Amino acid sequence: MSLFSQRLSRLGTEGAFRVVPLIHQAERATGRRVIRCNIGEPDFPTPQHIVDELKRQLDAGNTKYVDPQGILSLRTAVARHFEKRGVAATPERVVIFAGTKPSIGLTEHAYLDEGDEVIYPSPGFPIYESFAPYLGARPVPLHLREEKGFAFTAADLAALITPRTKLVMLNFPSNPTGGVAPRALLEEIAQVLRTRLPPDARVFSDEIYEDIVFDGAEHVSIASLPGMAGHTIVASGVSKSYAWTGGRVGWAVFPTEEEAQAFRNLNINYFSCVSGANQEAARFALESPLTPPAVRKMVSAFQSRRDVVVAALNAMDGVRCTTPRGSFYCWPNVSGACDRLGIRPEDGPPSRQLQLFLLFRHGVATLDRNSFGVLGSEGQHFLRISVATSMGDLEEGMRRLAVAANDSDGFRAWREQP
């Protein structure tokens, strides 16, 4: 008998958190501050009006247990928020979670039996892939190809659907590629989902970056398209739009009240309830007229930073980067840089080697391709660079990365060190 269950060994993790102790290790070893381009956390403060409401709630004594499904005032505000985006919603079908991430894992937990299949974008948020083996289900990656602009066609999706398909995970705007799906593409995808999915299958639409779009792009929820609301779970929360990652308030609207009640019970079993004070502050964030200007200011800054970073990346030897239209990440192809540095695939995934070289030799923290899905990622050499940090740090980070891309002697010495 072993200490841990067998299933625990099948559960992956999130690279953005795994790299944090490595950053501290690199800073101690070199005495130089690492430029942090690794984590998806806005560097903006949570808007003051939200913070003030949170303080007011705490001062008012809102510190006790609340409804495990979520307080009615927030569920009503969330339902109205979805309705404005064209997604049919009622408070009875909304569930509040301790952040958006639990809604992803609990969705796979609730719907997948052993042998069921879950289709998910790759590269994509890592727990889409890692949770399936943990539950005994089969992960089926839907590969996003650079030559297609990191999008996929309806035909690409249709080719993966089988009678065992139980979940299809979607993520627009996407992490890590920054892709934003135009309405016409979503309509084609919706047609495939309506006609090809088994009757009891569900679509999970992760829309946590819904407000972070650039160049006049429009975020459209697939659940707003005809015939999709009855099959789709739509999830979002406060972490990205309101720069409130520590608030741990997320939500999802479910196709039926029965499903919402099942997730209410999961909440009871896992964490009882989300802080009532945080929920009221989240409700205030959704309803306050002060919120949209604060979000627009942050998104405008992200777009300016994106422009600087994309231009800098495309000026580097062996690096090319498409221009993302949403989220706050760049996803450069670093194949040429890996070749120039003499990185050998037999020593491990090249982008992983480059990630570590950048961190320990040049003081830049990024994330490698395998942090966003491993299955079928061989031969794909990309890094995720978060622009959710200051312009000054990004400019310095790009200078360091440009030097690193030509530092073959440094890479050789770093690789050969004990």
PyMOL commands that set and color helices and strands:
alter all, ss='L'
color gray80, all
select helices_A, chain A and resi 7-10+15-18+20-30+48-59+72-84+91-93+101-111+126-134+146-148+154-158+183-196+222-224+245-247+257-271+276-287+291-314+335-341+345-347+350-362+369-372+391-404+408-416
alter helices_A, ss='H'
color red, helices_A
select strands_A, chain A and resi 35-36+94-97+117-122+138-143+165-171+202-206+232-237+250-253+329-330+364-365+367-368+383-386
alter strands_A, ss='S'
color yellow, strands_A
deselect
rebuild
show_as cartoon
